[in-house]
Amino acid sequence: MLKLGIHNETNRLRSVILGRADSNGPTPTEAEAYDPKSLEHIQAGTYPAEGDMVKELTAFQHVLEKYHVEVLRPNLAENMNQIFTRDIGFVVDDVFVKANILPDRADEWEAIQRIVEQVDPRKLVFPPEEVHIEGGDVLVWNDYLLIGTYTGADYSQYNTARTNSAAIAFMQDLFPQKKVKAFDLVKSMTNARANALHLDCCFQPVGKDKAIIYEGGFRNPGEYRFLVDLFGLDNLFQITADEMYQMYSNVFSISPEVVVSEKQFTRLNDWLRAQGLHVEEIPYHEIGKQEGLLRCSTLPLYRD
């Protein structure tokens, strides 16, 4: 059986499913875009090339393996975007939850079946159809489950609204031992600087007691203040709308001491080092053009 255990976002990582970009398929049409940032690059003719994304994922894999992390990869599915494994499932404690993702991405789940089949069936959860949830909206932080959502009456009109209110109730029932806290996020189909696609696009813990946050990503100021109170204002790295657009909060922790970050995130990387963290810088800018970065392309299975 596959060993599962995720109790927070930063404990020492031992195994992870990392996405892949080979045979990524043709550049999507405007109508096929899942998010406003991808749409922007499709329209501008700057959508990332497959070869560049393969190089970036290879660099990420090399860093993970440098720290002796077991790196699992999905089966290759021809002409399909398989980069963002965080969207298709997530682990909380020792439970693997299948994400209810956009219907036309269901084949991505099929591509990790040889891995999922190693999970104890008693620890594998398939949410009901009415529960919409993706891994980017689920952050595990010790006793807390921090979950991004969108509660607007126009939820169904937003392709960028990925986790609904039914998911909050479902997760509370599934993990009664956790303190489940929902965060209503700002959504846009046309402006990538005004769209928090997932919670990890505007907030993420690092180290033992620090976090990266974008205040403008939260529709409810009280929910932003909850995180300020939880972590302490002095422990938060506040990012701008443009830095959220660049995906500053979507770095990835290998341990409380080691963070993988995009090499162009100079202001953030300097702050992380000032907090005593070691920063592994890699190129990930091309993948970031799809409104996803390092955390989005990982599905951690076990942390110490």
KACORHU-V619788 format. One line per field, one symbol per residue. ss: DSSP state (H for helix, E for strand, L for the rest). phi: phi as a letter, one per 20 degrees, with the letter a starting at -180 (. if undefined). psi: psi as a letter, one per 20 degrees, with the letter a starting at -180 (. if undefined). Layout:
ss=???
phi=???
psi=???
//
This chain:
ss=LLLLEELELLLLEEEEEELELLLLLLLLLHHHLLLHHHHHHHHHLLLLLHHHHHHHHHHHHHHHHHLLLEEEELLLLLLLLELLHHHLEEEEELEEEELELLHHHHHHHHLLHHHHLLLLHHHEEELLLLLLELHHHEEEELLEEEEEELLLLLHHHLLLLLLLHHHHHHHHHHLLLLEEEEEEELLLLLLHHHLLLLHHHLEEEELLLEEEELHHHELLHHHHHHHHHHHLHHHEEELLHHHHHLLLLLLEEEELLEEEEELLLHHHHHHHHHLLLEEEEELLHHHHLLLLLLHHHEEEEEEL
phi=.fedrcdaecggfdbbedfbcflfnfgffgfefebffgggfffemdgfeggfffffffffgffgfgemefddcfffdflbfcfefffdaadclddedffeeggedffffffdffeffeeggfddddffgfedbcffeddeclfdddcfbbdffegfedfeedcdffffffffffcffeeececfdfcbeccfecbegcgfecaafbmebdbdbcgfedfdgffffgfgffdngfedeedegfffgfmgedfbeeafdccecffeegfffffgffeneedeecfbfffffdlbcfffeccfdbcg
psi=qppqooiaiirophqqpprqiqlirrpqrhhipirhgggghghikjqqqghhhggghghgghgghhjkpooqqqqppplpokgmhhhirqppdkpoppqnrphjjhhhghijhhghiipphijppoqrhiopqqhhioppndiqoopqapjqikgiiohioiprhhhggghhhhmiiqoppqooqpqqiiohikongrhiijqpqqbhjrqpqohiiphohhhghghghghphijpopqrhhhghikhilapphriipppqpiimggghggghhjjqpooprpjhghiijlqcghhjqnphpq.
//
